Amino acid sequence: MKRFLGISLASLMLLSAAIANADEPKHRTLGLQADVGVPDGAGLAIVVSPEFYWLKLHAGGTFNSLAPGIRGGFTIDPIKFPVG
């Protein structure tokens, strides 16, 4: 168990160092968002992210067991994490 924890910690340290040294990726403007849930059903949306990294706009369609629908919204995320 101690060996597994040691290897995991060392791998995590190497991975974080590689991420820290990596160049900043280019800004992606378009993306897809997929949702599946109970009782909400399923949804698929197009996500648009302007030059501001903290703002994302989305619009798409949904479907549950009763009827199809549409939805739209925005996300404000001022804290920049490597995983979102």
PLY file of the C-alpha trace (Angstrom):
ply
format ascii 1.0
element vertex 84
property float x
property float y
property float z
element edge 83
property int vertex1
property int vertex2
end_header
0.00 0.00 0.00
2.82 2.42 0.87
4.55 1.60 -2.40
1.34 2.31 -4.35
0.92 5.66 -2.60
4.54 6.57 -3.27
4.27 5.72 -6.96
0.98 7.62 -7.23
2.45 10.69 -5.54
5.54 10.63 -7.77
3.39 10.27 -10.89
1.19 13.14 -9.80
4.23 15.37 -9.20
5.66 14.56 -12.65
2.31 15.19 -14.31
1.83 18.54 -12.58
5.34 19.60 -13.58
4.62 18.67 -17.19
1.37 20.65 -17.14
3.09 23.66 -15.58
5.81 23.63 -18.26
3.43 23.15 -21.18
2.71 26.08 -23.44
-0.64 27.80 -23.07
-3.09 26.07 -25.46
-4.83 28.12 -28.10
-8.25 29.44 -27.22
-11.05 27.21 -28.48
-14.11 29.13 -29.62
-16.66 26.36 -30.33
-17.54 23.19 -28.48
-20.29 20.70 -27.67
-22.04 20.03 -24.40
-23.92 16.79 -23.78
-26.18 16.04 -20.79
-27.88 12.86 -19.68
-29.90 12.67 -16.50
-32.93 11.35 -14.68
-35.69 12.64 -14.96
-34.36 15.38 -17.25
-33.61 13.10 -20.20
-30.90 14.13 -22.63
-29.62 17.36 -24.09
-27.11 18.53 -26.66
-25.88 22.10 -26.96
-23.36 24.20 -28.84
-20.99 26.14 -26.59
-19.43 29.41 -27.76
-16.54 30.87 -25.81
-15.49 34.39 -26.78
-11.95 35.66 -26.21
-12.74 36.03 -22.51
-11.78 32.70 -20.92
-14.26 33.25 -18.06
-17.41 33.45 -20.22
-19.19 30.63 -22.06
-22.55 30.82 -23.86
-24.61 27.75 -24.75
-27.79 26.96 -26.67
-29.27 23.64 -27.63
-32.07 21.15 -27.51
-33.35 18.78 -24.84
-35.63 15.77 -24.79
-37.30 13.92 -21.94
-40.05 11.32 -21.94
-42.77 13.99 -22.36
-41.63 16.45 -25.01
-38.65 18.06 -26.74
-37.48 21.49 -25.70
-34.83 24.16 -26.11
-32.52 25.80 -23.62
-29.87 28.44 -23.46
-27.63 29.98 -20.88
-24.25 31.27 -19.88
-21.47 30.34 -17.49
-19.23 32.80 -15.68
-16.11 31.07 -14.35
-13.47 33.60 -13.23
-11.09 31.02 -11.70
-8.92 29.31 -14.32
-8.35 25.60 -13.61
-6.62 23.10 -15.92
-9.74 20.87 -15.81
-13.21 22.31 -16.14
0 1
1 2
2 3
3 4
4 5
5 6
6 7
7 8
8 9
9 10
10 11
11 12
12 13
13 14
14 15
15 16
16 17
17 18
18 19
19 20
20 21
21 22
22 23
23 24
24 25
25 26
26 27
27 28
28 29
29 30
30 31
31 32
32 33
33 34
34 35
35 36
36 37
37 38
38 39
39 40
40 41
41 42
42 43
43 44
44 45
45 46
46 47
47 48
48 49
49 50
50 51
51 52
52 53
53 54
54 55
55 56
56 57
57 58
58 59
59 60
60 61
61 62
62 63
63 64
64 65
65 66
66 67
67 68
68 69
69 70
70 71
71 72
72 73
73 74
74 75
75 76
76 77
77 78
78 79
79 80
80 81
81 82
82 83
